[in-house]
Amino acid sequence: MTMTSETVVTLTEAYAAAHATAVLAEHPARGMLHLTGSTRLDLINRMSTQAVLGLQSGQGAATVLTTDIGRIIDRIILYATSDGVYALTGDGHADPLARYFMRNIFFNDDAQLRDISATTFVFGVYGPRAAELLVVAGFPEVEMPLHHWRQATIGAATVYLHRTDPIAGGGYFVTGSAPDRDAIRAALLAAGLLPIDEAAYDYLRIEAGLPRFGRELTLDYIPLEADLWPDVSFSKGCYVGQEIIARMESRGKLAKRLVRLRPGAPLAAGAEITANSRAVGAITSAADGPGGPVALGYVKTTALTNRDLLMVEGSEIIVCQ
């Protein structure tokens, strides 16, 4: 089957390609902020969970913005340059985050911010052969640590490759200037990547257990409950929400945890999870596809520890290990 930029693939085809080779997803709702000024990293460091002061050009990190009681505002991915830092935001969240940052820039800060979402494209490349096909597309350097990035030139376009959380065995973001979007997309498709739609991406994301802004990453939860431990520093100085998060870590007790789930039948986000006829959690994301129904949800830790039989709408639901 010859794939073109206009080919519409089925979920079954998308799923098979994601697990055998690699697929191309577009993330048009993801936002991009650009921060400059000598205290740009200090600003982010005091507002979020990760230690980011030492980021050098070409490096990156995931960090979580939280409220003063430790609740998730957003998980952003930082990409440092020699004179600035870019922040990839959750879907549709760039403008609120820009205003949030601006409210926290004080008189003695040297930090400026621009929302460049409208002039930036974001693609996702996922699957076990993602790196191999990106090399075919023209990226000379694909091996890098998680969240780090490299600049490349494809045709006449300057483009950026970012290592990201894996889905189906591999994960990269490809970003660049909006006028170059079509040319870069064509190069990625010509390399053999299969284009997939939002539904296919979300199914793969849920299967992989990757939390998403507005679903698992909301003001209802704290980063540790969302299993974002690698995004939290327990040794750096103060940041917004640190007291609550540090207390939960030191006590070793979480009220609830995000888990991957296998329902016996398709269900919808928002469904209540019960154990012994009592509510113990809720489904945050759910989808059905070639691998069967999949879901993510928060479940009380006591129910998980006790290995209680979990039910949703009268059917058993299995916790994936």
N, C-alpha and C positions, 0 to 999 in steps of 0.2 A: 504494500500500500504506500503510495507516494503522498507525503504530507506537504501541504502548502500553507501559507499564512492565513488562508480563508477556510481551511478544513475545520469542520466541527467534529470533534471526536466524542465518543460516548464515554461514560464514566468507566465502563469496563476496559476500554482501550487505554484511557488515562491511567487507570490503576495498574494495568499490566506493564505499561511503559515506565511508570515511576519505580516499580520494583525490579525491572530488568535493565533499564538504561537510565534515562533521566528525562525530566519534563520541564517545561517553561510556563511559569505562572506570572501574571501581571498583578501588581499591588498598587492600583491607582489611588487608593485612599490613604496609603501610608504617607505621613508628613515628613518634611526635612527642615530642620532649623540650622542656621549657621551662626555660631557665636565667635566673636573675636574680642581682642583686648587682653591685657596682661593678666587679669584676674578671672578669665573665663573658666578655667578648670577649678579654681578655688570656689567659684559660685556653684558649679555643679557638685563639687565635693561636699559642700555644706548643706546641699539640698537633697542629696540622694544617698543610697545605701553603699555604693561601691567606692573604694579608694581609687581616685582617678588623677590625683595630682601629678603622678609620674608618667602619664601617657606621652609617648613620643610619636613623631610623625610616622604614619604607617601602622600604628597600633590602634586598638579599639577595645571597648569593654561594654558589657551590659550593666545597667544600673537602674534602680527602682526609685522613682519619686514617690514619697509617702506623705500622708498627713501627719499632724503632730501626735496622733494616736496610732501611727504605724500602718494605716490603711493605704492600699495601692492606688496611686493616682495614675501612673503609667510606668511601663518598663520601656526605657529608651536605650537605643544602641548608639554609642559614641564612636566617632572616627576622628582621630587627632591628625592635624597637619602641623606644619612648622609655625603657622601663624593663626591657627583657628581650630575649631572643633565642630563637626557636624553631628546632629542628633536626629536619628531616625525615630519617629514617634508612632504611636498606635493609630489605627484607622480613624481618619477624620478628627484627629486630636491636636494637630499642629497649632491651630489658632488659640485654643484654650491654654495650651502649654506655653506658647509664646507670651501670653498675657500673664501667666503665673510666674514665669521667669522674670518678666519686667517688674512685677511687684516686689521681687526680692533682690533687685539690683539697687544697692544703696549708694549714698553720696561718695563714699570712698572706694567704690568699685570702678575698675576700668574694664567694662564688659559691654559689648554691643551685640544686638541680636537681630537677625533677619529671618523671616519665614520664606523659604525658597521652594516650598512644596509645589507651587504652580509651574515652576520652571524645571522641575526635576522628575525623571521617570525612575521607577523602581520595579525591576523584574526579580523573580525568584527562580533559581535553578535547583531542582531536587532529584535525588536518586543516586544509586551506587556508581554510575558512570558520569556523574556531574562534572568532576574535575577533567576527565578525559575529553569530554565533548566541548568543554570551555577552551581547552587548548586548541582543539580543531577550529573553534570560532575565532581564534586569534589572540587569546590571553596567554602571554608567555610564562606567567608565574601564578600557579594555582595552589601550591602547597604553602599554607600559612596557618598560624594559630587561630583559634576561634575568635571572631569579631575583628581580626586584623584585616587590612585592606591593601590593595595595590592598584596603581594607575596603569592603564594600557592605552594603546592607540589602535583602533580598528578602522581601516579606511582612513577617512579624514577626521574621524570623531575621537575625542578624548573620553574615556569611559573608565569606571571604577569597579573593581571586583572585591567583594567583601565576603569573608567566610562567615557563615551563620549557622544557627541551630539546625541539625540535620533532620530531614524528613525522608523516609524510605532509604536511608543509608548515606545521604549527602546533602549539603545545603550551602548555597551561595546567594548573595544579592548582587545584581548588576545595576549600577546607577549611572546617570549621566544627565546631560542637558536635554530638555524636552525636544528641541529641534532635531536631535540625533536619534530619537526613539525609534523611528521606523527603520533606519539603517541598521541599528544595533539589533533590533528584533529580527530583521531579515538574516543577519549574520548568524544569530543563534539558531534560527530555524534551519538554515543551510547546513549547520554543523550536525544536525540530526536530532535536535531537541523537539519533543512533541508539545505543542501548545495545549494547555488545559484551562478550563473555566473555573470560576469561583467555587462552584459546588464540588468539583473534583479536588481542588486544593484543600477545601475545608475538610472533606472526608479524610484525605491523607494526613492533614494536620492533627485531627482528632485521633486517628489511629496511632500517630507518633507520640501523642501525649503532650503536644506543644500548646501552652496556654495562649490566649488571644485577648487583646484589649477589648473591653466591653462584654466579654464572656466570662473568662476566668480571672482576668485582671481588672478588678473593680474595687470600689470603696468598701465592699463587703468583706474583703480579705486582706491579710498581711502577707508579705513576701515569703515568709517561711511556710505558711500554709499552702502557698502556691508552688512549693518545692523550688523556689528560686534561691536556694542557699549559695550557689556560686556567685550570685550577683550581690551578695551582702558581705561587707567587711566587718569583722568583729574586733579589729585592732586599731582602726583609724579614729580620728577625733569626732566631735559631735556633728550630727546631722539631724534634719527634721525627722522625728519619729523614732530616733535611736533608742530612747529609754524603754519604750514598749517592746521593740524588737529584741533588744539585748536581754530584757527580763524573760521573755519567752524562751530565748536560746539558753540562758543560764539555768532555767528551771527544767528544761528538757521536756516541756509539756506543751503540746499544741491542741487546741480545742477541736480542730478539724484539719483534714488534709485533702489536697487535690489528688485524685486517682484516675487511672484509665479503667474503663468499665466495658464489659461485654454483655449487652442486654440479650435476652432471649428473643426479643422482637423489636422492631423499630419503635422509637419513642421520640418525644419532643423535649427540647430544652425547657427547663422550668419544672419538670416533673419531680415530685417528691420521692425521696428514697426513704424506705422504712426498714426497721428491724424489730422483730417482736411487736409489731403493730404500732411502733412509735417512730416519729419522724427523726431521722438521723442525718439527713443531708438533702442535696438537690442536684439535679442534672443541670450543667451549665452549657454543654455543647453536645449535640447528637446528630448522627447521620446514618444513612443506610447505603450499602454499596456492595461491590463484588466480594469483599472480605467479610461480609455480614454486618449487622448493626454494630456501631461503635459509639462510645460516649465518654465524656469527661464529667466529673462531678466532685463536689466537696462532701466528704463523709466524716462524721464524728470519729475521732481517734479511738475512743473506747469501743465503738462498734467494729473498727478494723482490728484492734488488738484482740478482741474477744472472738474474732472470726465469725461474727453473727451472720446469719443468713439475710442478705439484703434483697429487698423487693422493690419493684417499681411497677405501679399499676397492676398489681396482682401477679407479676412474673418475676422469677429470680434473675438477679443481675450479678455477674461474676466480676470480681476485682482482678485486674491483670497485674501480674508481678513484674 
